[in-house]
Amino acid sequence: MLKIYKKTILFGTSKPDPRLESLAPDGNQSVGTKLSNAMAIPAMIAGALVGTLVFSAFFALLLIPVSIIGFRAWWLLRKLKNAPVEDSLEAEYTVVSDTSTKANSPDDTI
C-alpha cells in the first residue's frame, strides 16, 4: 500500500508529529507495514498476470471477426480476378455525318 505523508516542520517545538506513523517510536516498522510491504510484490505480479490475460482475451475477441472479414474480402477479390473478362462490346451502330454544319462553319470559308 502506498502511503503519502505531508510533513510540516514546526520551529521551537520538540514534539514529534503524530501523523507520521510509518515508523514506530523506536524506529522499527510495525507489523501492518511489514505485511503490506510483503504483499505488494505478489499483488503487482498478480495484477500484471490478470491484465495480460484480459488483454489477450480482448485481442482474441477482436481478432476473430477481423480475420473473418479479411478472409471474406480476399475470397471475393480472388473470385473477381478469376472471372472471365470480355474485351469486346458487340452492338449495332450507324454513322451519321452532318455536312451542312461543316459547310457553314467560319473556318471553311476562303
Steps between C-alpha positions, in 0.01 A plus 500: 500500500637838404493756777559867438575724794525874526759610747476839664806630676419707805779710647524533873333168589661168573184285479492242217223530245228246594380468138820324394428143598708306250769434760450405858654727766802272529564518122367152410220436254166383629357158415238652269767685303711188466197302385398760244857514366510121475167488315582781254725297267265199463208737447687680221592167337140378524376830352743471209389141432129585516554803277686288247222241496228764459692669218556164329130414521401841363755469218372151411139619497600787272724285280236237415248734326776698328654181360158378378437832321850497352462143374165585342647806324793294373262231370286755314807665342626159394165421338504836317852441366408152372174614339499499116555842349341596168726733305260589221160659493266388227232743390338641185567862417455748216740779412318827440688799362358845469665672204286812525666616823846454349418710197367791708786512748720814487824299475408354160437831324766619254 
